[in-house]
Amino acid sequence: MQTSDDYRVPGFLANGIHTGIKTDGGRDLALIYSARPATAAGVFTTNCFKAAPVLIDQERILSGMAHAVIANSGVANAATGPEGVADALAVSRAASAELGIADETVLVASTGVIGHRLPLRKITGGVKKLVAGLHAGGIPDAEAGIMTTDRFPKIAYRKGGIGTKEVTLCGIAKGAGMIQPNMATMLAFIMTDAAIARDALDRIFRRSIAGSFNAISVDGCMSTNDTAVILANGLAGNPEIKRGSRYLGRFWELLSDLLSELARALVRDGEGATKVIEITVTEAKTHRDAQRIAYAVANSNLVKTAFFGEDPNWGRIISAAGSLGIDLPADRVCLFLEDVPLFAVGKGIGGREEELSGIMKRPEIRMRLALGMGCRSWTVCTSDLTFDYVKINAHYHT
Amino acid sequence: MQTSDDYRVPGFLANGIHTGIKTDGGRDLALIYSARPATAAGVFTTNCFKAAPVLIDQERILSGMAHAVIANSGVANAATGPEGVADALAVSRAASAELGIADETVLVASTGVIGHRLPLRKITGGVKKLVAGLHAGGIPDAEAGIMTTDRFPKIAYRKGGIGTKEVTLCGIAKGAGMIQPNMATMLAFIMTDAAIARDALDRIFRRSIAGSFNAISVDGCMSTNDTAVILANGLAGNPEIKRGSRYLGRFWELLSDLLSELARALVRDGEGATKVIEITVTEAKTHRDAQRIAYAVANSNLVKTAFFGEDPNWGRIISAAGSLGIDLPADRVCLFLEDVPLFAVGKGIGGREEELSGIMKRPEIRMRLALGMGCRSWTVCTSDLTFDYVKINAHYHT
C-alpha cells in the first residue's frame, strides 16, 4: 500500500486548503506548481456551454507550456458570462503574482454548482496561504481541494524506466457524476518529471484519454467543466521522448495505465454506485458501432437498475443493444456474464441461475456482447443506478 | 367524467380475463374483436430483437386487414426463438378457432418479462372463456388485461363528425417504463368505426404516432414488444376517408388528439414518476436538431433527478443540451421555465426564485429552450427520475 509520502513527483509542489467555499470546512482550493515551466497538454469538455476556466485554459494550453494549476471546488464558474471569465482571470492573477510567475502560464479549473459566480474574495484571500503551504507531499491535499461529491480521493502513481532514468507519474482526479460522453464532470491533473516533446505529449495524452476517461460512464451526462491536464517538467533527465522515439511506447503504457486506474476509480465512486460493470462489445463491424452499443448498454437505466437489483436481466441488455438502429443479426448475437452464456441463437440460455446469482453479487462484473458481425471491439465501464444516485442528485441544490 | 359505459365503439366487442399468468389474480389476457373485418394499420418497435408476436403482426398487417387482437401481459414472449413464434401462432390459432375467423386476421401481442416462454396452456385454456365474455362494454377489461406495472388504466375516447355521420374512436394503452425512443414498452390498440381507406389510415396513423407516442420519454429505453395497432371497421357509414379527401384532416385531428392523450397518460404513469415535464426546443436549424436536443434534456438523469428534487437546476438543462456536438450559440440560447427566464446571454438570470420554487412543485411543468438558430421546434414529454423508478426496476425480476 502506498502512503501519501509516495505521492511525490520530483519538481512538483502542491497544496489544498479551506477558504470557505465549502460549508463543511473541507479543502476547496488546490494548487499544483512545477519548479520549472512544464511541457503541457490538455483535453477539455466538448460541451457548447463551456465554463469560464475551460475557455481560458483552451487558449493558454496552445503555448504547450504551463507552470501551475489552480482549481477550486464548490462553484463551477460555468454559465457566468464575461463576468465569470473575469473572475477566473482574477484567480489566475492572484496565483501568478504570489508565485512570481508569468500569468499566462497558470491554468485554472473549477467544479461544483453551475451558474454561480466564484466567491472571489474567499479565493484570492486564500492564495497567500495556499502558496505558502506548497510542499512536495501536498498532492493528496490538492486532491482533497478538488473533490465534490466524491466519496474517496483518486490518486494514481507510476514509476518506470525510460532509458537509464526513472520517471514518475502521479495523477489526481475528481469525478463522481456526469461521467460520459467524453469525460466526466471531471478534473484530472497529471504530473510527471519525464522529458517529453510537446507534440508527442499532446498526442499520447489524447490517445490515453480515449481508452480511459472516454471509456467510462456513470449517467451519460457531460459536464461544462471537464478538464484533464498533464504537466511534464523534464526533471527526470531522460532522453527526450519524441514522436518516433523508442521510449514513446513505454511512456504511453505508463500513462494509459495511470489514467485507467483513475478512470476506474471514478466509476467505482460514481454517484451512489454499488457496482462497477465492464461492458465489452466484440465482433462489431466498426469501432464506432462497438462503442455506440457499449454506451447504449452502459447508459440504459433499465440495465443499471437491474444490476443494482442483482438481477441478471439479459433481456434489458439485448434490448438496449438492439435499439440503436444498428442492424444486428439477432440469431448470431451472444451475451456472456463473466463466462456464463446468457443469450445465443435468438433466445435465452437457462440452467446456471445459481452461478449467475453469485456473479451478480460481486462488486465488479464483466459482461461481453459478441455481435457476430466483424472484428472490432470496445469496452466501457459503468456503475449501477441506485437509490443513492437519485438522493444525491435530487438534493444537490443550486 | 366518462364512465366505462362510454367506452363503446360500434361493432367492437372486447374482454379481459385472468388466466393465471399474473400471480396477483389480475386480468392478464385481453381480446378485441370487430364484428366485421376491419381496415388495419400498425407501427412496431424498431428494436433488432423483436418479440415473436411483433414478427407475426408485421407480416399480417401487410394485408391491411384485421379481425381481432389477442394480447397477454406478464410474459413478453421476446428472445424466445422459433419456439416463441410457434407459441404466439398457437395463441392466434386458439383465438381464431374459437371466434370462427381466418387465422391470419388475428393480431397477437405480449408484454412483460423478456426471455420466458408463454405459459401456453394457461392462455389457450382461457380463450373459450375470453371469447364467451366478449361484450360491447368490455374495453376497460381488455385494458386491464394488458397492464403490467401501470398504476392506472389508460383509455381515451373521441367522437366527431365526418360528413353527416358521427365516428367514434377509443384507444387503450399500457406503458410505464421504457418509453422512447420510438414508442414505449407500449401496447396501444385503437378502435374506430370510421370508414377509411387503408393507405390513408396507415399514413395518418404513422404521422399521429410521430407527434404522440414518439414524442415522449420515460427512461430512454426501447422495448422489444412495442406495438400500436388501429382497427377501423367502417360501421359509422361515413363517406370513406381517402388520401386527398376533405375529411382526412378532421380524422387526423381526432386521432392525433386521442393518441396524445394516451401518450401523456403514459408519461404521467412513467415508472415512479411524480411529475410530467414538457420540453419544447424552439429556434433550431432543423427538426432533427430540435428533436435530438429535446430528447437529450428529457433523458438526462441529472435533469430528471433535479425535477424530482424540485430544484430549477437550469445548469443541468443547458449542459445536457450542449453535449450533443450540435454547435449552439451559447450567448443566444434562452431557457424558460413556464414563462420565467432562467438563462440568457450566456448566464443565469436570478431574482424570481420564489416563483420558480412554486412552479417546481407543480405536477406538470413546461420548459422552453430557444436556440436562436432557426425556426424549427420539437416537443417531448418526460417524467422525473425518482426513488420509485429505481425500486420498481431493481425489483422487477426475470
HADDOCK unambig.tbl for C-alpha pairs under 7 A between the chains (distance, minus, plus):
assign (segid A and resid 46 and name CA) (segid B and resid 323 and name CA) 6.89 0.50 0.50
assign (segid A and resid 47 and name CA) (segid B and resid 319 and name CA) 6.91 0.50 0.50
assign (segid A and resid 47 and name CA) (segid B and resid 322 and name CA) 4.94 0.50 0.50
assign (segid A and resid 47 and name CA) (segid B and resid 323 and name CA) 4.61 0.50 0.50
assign (segid A and resid 48 and name CA) (segid B and resid 322 and name CA) 4.64 0.50 0.50
assign (segid A and resid 48 and name CA) (segid B and resid 323 and name CA) 6.66 0.50 0.50
assign (segid A and resid 48 and name CA) (segid B and resid 327 and name CA) 6.42 0.50 0.50
assign (segid A and resid 48 and name CA) (segid B and resid 328 and name CA) 6.02 0.50 0.50
assign (segid A and resid 48 and name CA) (segid B and resid 330 and name CA) 6.50 0.50 0.50
assign (segid A and resid 49 and name CA) (segid B and resid 319 and name CA) 6.44 0.50 0.50
assign (segid A and resid 49 and name CA) (segid B and resid 322 and name CA) 5.87 0.50 0.50
assign (segid A and resid 49 and name CA) (segid B and resid 330 and name CA) 5.88 0.50 0.50
assign (segid A and resid 79 and name CA) (segid B and resid 346 and name CA) 5.63 0.50 0.50
assign (segid A and resid 79 and name CA) (segid B and resid 347 and name CA) 4.42 0.50 0.50
assign (segid A and resid 79 and name CA) (segid B and resid 348 and name CA) 6.43 0.50 0.50
assign (segid A and resid 80 and name CA) (segid B and resid 346 and name CA) 6.68 0.50 0.50
assign (segid A and resid 80 and name CA) (segid B and resid 347 and name CA) 4.66 0.50 0.50
assign (segid A and resid 80 and name CA) (segid B and resid 348 and name CA) 6.74 0.50 0.50
assign (segid A and resid 81 and name CA) (segid B and resid 346 and name CA) 5.07 0.50 0.50
assign (segid A and resid 81 and name CA) (segid B and resid 347 and name CA) 5.12 0.50 0.50
assign (segid A and resid 114 and name CA) (segid B and resid 315 and name CA) 5.18 0.50 0.50
assign (segid A and resid 115 and name CA) (segid B and resid 315 and name CA) 6.33 0.50 0.50
assign (segid A and resid 115 and name CA) (segid B and resid 347 and name CA) 6.64 0.50 0.50
assign (segid A and resid 115 and name CA) (segid B and resid 348 and name CA) 5.65 0.50 0.50
assign (segid A and resid 219 and name CA) (segid B and resid 301 and name CA) 6.48 0.50 0.50
assign (segid A and resid 221 and name CA) (segid B and resid 300 and name CA) 6.46 0.50 0.50
assign (segid A and resid 221 and name CA) (segid B and resid 320 and name CA) 6.57 0.50 0.50
assign (segid A and resid 222 and name CA) (segid B and resid 319 and name CA) 6.80 0.50 0.50
assign (segid A and resid 222 and name CA) (segid B and resid 320 and name CA) 6.73 0.50 0.50
assign (segid A and resid 222 and name CA) (segid B and resid 323 and name CA) 5.90 0.50 0.50
assign (segid A and resid 223 and name CA) (segid B and resid 319 and name CA) 6.27 0.50 0.50
assign (segid A and resid 224 and name CA) (segid B and resid 319 and name CA) 6.15 0.50 0.50
assign (segid A and resid 300 and name CA) (segid B and resid 221 and name CA) 6.46 0.50 0.50
assign (segid A and resid 301 and name CA) (segid B and resid 219 and name CA) 6.49 0.50 0.50
assign (segid A and resid 302 and name CA) (segid B and resid 393 and name CA) 6.44 0.50 0.50
assign (segid A and resid 305 and name CA) (segid B and resid 390 and name CA) 5.93 0.50 0.50
assign (segid A and resid 305 and name CA) (segid B and resid 393 and name CA) 5.70 0.50 0.50
assign (segid A and resid 305 and name CA) (segid B and resid 394 and name CA) 4.76 0.50 0.50
assign (segid A and resid 306 and name CA) (segid B and resid 393 and name CA) 6.43 0.50 0.50
assign (segid A and resid 306 and name CA) (segid B and resid 394 and name CA) 4.90 0.50 0.50
assign (segid A and resid 308 and name CA) (segid B and resid 394 and name CA) 6.03 0.50 0.50
assign (segid A and resid 309 and name CA) (segid B and resid 394 and name CA) 4.15 0.50 0.50
assign (segid A and resid 309 and name CA) (segid B and resid 395 and name CA) 5.89 0.50 0.50
assign (segid A and resid 311 and name CA) (segid B and resid 397 and name CA) 6.38 0.50 0.50
assign (segid A and resid 313 and name CA) (segid B and resid 398 and name CA) 5.85 0.50 0.50
assign (segid A and resid 315 and name CA) (segid B and resid 114 and name CA) 5.21 0.50 0.50
assign (segid A and resid 315 and name CA) (segid B and resid 115 and name CA) 6.36 0.50 0.50
assign (segid A and resid 319 and name CA) (segid B and resid 47 and name CA) 6.92 0.50 0.50
assign (segid A and resid 319 and name CA) (segid B and resid 49 and name CA) 6.46 0.50 0.50
assign (segid A and resid 319 and name CA) (segid B and resid 222 and name CA) 6.78 0.50 0.50
assign (segid A and resid 319 and name CA) (segid B and resid 223 and name CA) 6.24 0.50 0.50
assign (segid A and resid 319 and name CA) (segid B and resid 224 and name CA) 6.16 0.50 0.50
assign (segid A and resid 320 and name CA) (segid B and resid 221 and name CA) 6.56 0.50 0.50
assign (segid A and resid 320 and name CA) (segid B and resid 222 and name CA) 6.71 0.50 0.50
assign (segid A and resid 322 and name CA) (segid B and resid 47 and name CA) 4.94 0.50 0.50
assign (segid A and resid 322 and name CA) (segid B and resid 48 and name CA) 4.64 0.50 0.50
assign (segid A and resid 322 and name CA) (segid B and resid 49 and name CA) 5.89 0.50 0.50
assign (segid A and resid 323 and name CA) (segid B and resid 46 and name CA) 6.89 0.50 0.50
assign (segid A and resid 323 and name CA) (segid B and resid 47 and name CA) 4.60 0.50 0.50
assign (segid A and resid 323 and name CA) (segid B and resid 48 and name CA) 6.66 0.50 0.50
assign (segid A and resid 323 and name CA) (segid B and resid 222 and name CA) 5.87 0.50 0.50
assign (segid A and resid 327 and name CA) (segid B and resid 48 and name CA) 6.43 0.50 0.50
assign (segid A and resid 328 and name CA) (segid B and resid 48 and name CA) 6.01 0.50 0.50
assign (segid A and resid 330 and name CA) (segid B and resid 48 and name CA) 6.49 0.50 0.50
assign (segid A and resid 330 and name CA) (segid B and resid 49 and name CA) 5.88 0.50 0.50
assign (segid A and resid 346 and name CA) (segid B and resid 79 and name CA) 5.62 0.50 0.50
assign (segid A and resid 346 and name CA) (segid B and resid 80 and name CA) 6.68 0.50 0.50
assign (segid A and resid 346 and name CA) (segid B and resid 81 and name CA) 5.09 0.50 0.50
assign (segid A and resid 347 and name CA) (segid B and resid 79 and name CA) 4.41 0.50 0.50
assign (segid A and resid 347 and name CA) (segid B and resid 80 and name CA) 4.67 0.50 0.50
assign (segid A and resid 347 and name CA) (segid B and resid 81 and name CA) 5.16 0.50 0.50
assign (segid A and resid 347 and name CA) (segid B and resid 115 and name CA) 6.63 0.50 0.50
assign (segid A and resid 348 and name CA) (segid B and resid 79 and name CA) 6.41 0.50 0.50
assign (segid A and resid 348 and name CA) (segid B and resid 80 and name CA) 6.75 0.50 0.50
assign (segid A and resid 348 and name CA) (segid B and resid 115 and name CA) 5.62 0.50 0.50
assign (segid A and resid 386 and name CA) (segid B and resid 390 and name CA) 6.21 0.50 0.50
assign (segid A and resid 387 and name CA) (segid B and resid 387 and name CA) 5.52 0.50 0.50
assign (segid A and resid 387 and name CA) (segid B and resid 390 and name CA) 6.28 0.50 0.50
assign (segid A and resid 390 and name CA) (segid B and resid 305 and name CA) 5.92 0.50 0.50
assign (segid A and resid 390 and name CA) (segid B and resid 386 and name CA) 6.21 0.50 0.50
assign (segid A and resid 390 and name CA) (segid B and resid 387 and name CA) 6.29 0.50 0.50
assign (segid A and resid 393 and name CA) (segid B and resid 302 and name CA) 6.44 0.50 0.50
assign (segid A and resid 393 and name CA) (segid B and resid 305 and name CA) 5.70 0.50 0.50
assign (segid A and resid 393 and name CA) (segid B and resid 306 and name CA) 6.44 0.50 0.50
assign (segid A and resid 394 and name CA) (segid B and resid 305 and name CA) 4.74 0.50 0.50
assign (segid A and resid 394 and name CA) (segid B and resid 306 and name CA) 4.89 0.50 0.50
assign (segid A and resid 394 and name CA) (segid B and resid 308 and name CA) 6.03 0.50 0.50
assign (segid A and resid 394 and name CA) (segid B and resid 309 and name CA) 4.15 0.50 0.50
assign (segid A and resid 395 and name CA) (segid B and resid 309 and name CA) 5.86 0.50 0.50
assign (segid A and resid 397 and name CA) (segid B and resid 311 and name CA) 6.36 0.50 0.50
assign (segid A and resid 398 and name CA) (segid B and resid 313 and name CA) 5.87 0.50 0.50
